[in-house]
């Protein structure tokens, strides 16, 4: 297991409820004092990992904006994993049915 996947001693399969797709898209984020543009490394209906040099602490809530399937999607999520200087793992708050359907359609299956 690589360090990026480790945060609480449990295996990746135990923590993740959704398969992640390797999809790189730009993400604009805003969370109080942390604002910027990053790119995803992988994404699922449950969350994403975004590469950024911005240090964002675990527990911070972010507003995220990304383009998926030609549509602008705005989501909220909590930082559940932080790798300072490299990126963060974000777990989405409740998705609307429209966003969930769009993700199911647009995210390639791993």
N, C-alpha and C positions, 0 to 999 in steps of 0.2 A: 504494500500500500504506500503510495506517495504521500508526503507531508501535507500536500494540498487537500487530500481527502480525509485527513485526520482531525477530529476536533473533540470527540468525547469518548474515545476508546471503542465505540461501536463500529461495526463494519458498514461499508457504504450501503449495502443492501438493507441493513436494519434501519438506517436513517432516511433513505429516500423512498418516497411512495411512487414516484414517476420515473420512467426511463428518461435519461437526458439525451438530447440531440446535440451533435457538434454543429452548431450554427453560429456564425460570427456576424453580428449586427452591431451598429452603433447604438449606444444607450446614453441618454442624457439623464443625469441624476441630480437630485436636490434633497438635502437632508439637513437643513439648518445651516451650519457652518461648512458643510461639505457639498460643493456644487461642481459639476464638471461633465465631461463627456468621456465615456469609456467604451470598451467593446466586450461583447459576450465571448466566452470561451465555450460554454455550453448552456443549454436552456431546456426547461421542461415546464409542464403545467404547474409544477410546485415551486419553481424558482429558477435562479440562474447563477452562474459564476461570471463576474465581470472583472476584466483586467484593468487595473488602474493603479497609478502610483500614489493616488490620494489615500491618506490613512483615514479609514473610517472604522470606528470602534464597533465591536459586537454589541447588538442591542439597538443600534441607531435605526430609526425608521426613515426610509427613503421614498421619494416620489420618483418613479422611473418613466421615461418616455422612449419608446422604440418603434421602429417601423417593422411590421410583420405582414407579409403578403400584400404590400402596397398600402396598408392602413396604418395610421398612427395610433398606437396603443399606449394608454396611460395606466400605470399600475402603482400600487404601494406594496412595500415589502420591508422586512426586517433583516438586518445584517446578522447572520447566524454564524459566520466564520470570517475571520479577518487574517489576511496574510500581508502585513504592512509592506508597502512598496511594490506589491505584486497584484493584489486584487482582493475581492470579497465574495462570499457566498451569500445570496439573498433568498429568503423564503417569502413568496408572495402572500399578501393578505387575500381574502376571499376574491376570487375572480368572478366577473359577471358571466352569464351564460354565453353572451356574444364573444367575449374574449376567449373563453374556454373552447368554444366551437372553432374559432379562428386558429388557435394553437393546435388543436387536434388535426386540423386540415393542413396547416402550413409547416409544422415541425416534422422533419424527416425522422423516420423510425431508425433507431440505432441498429 
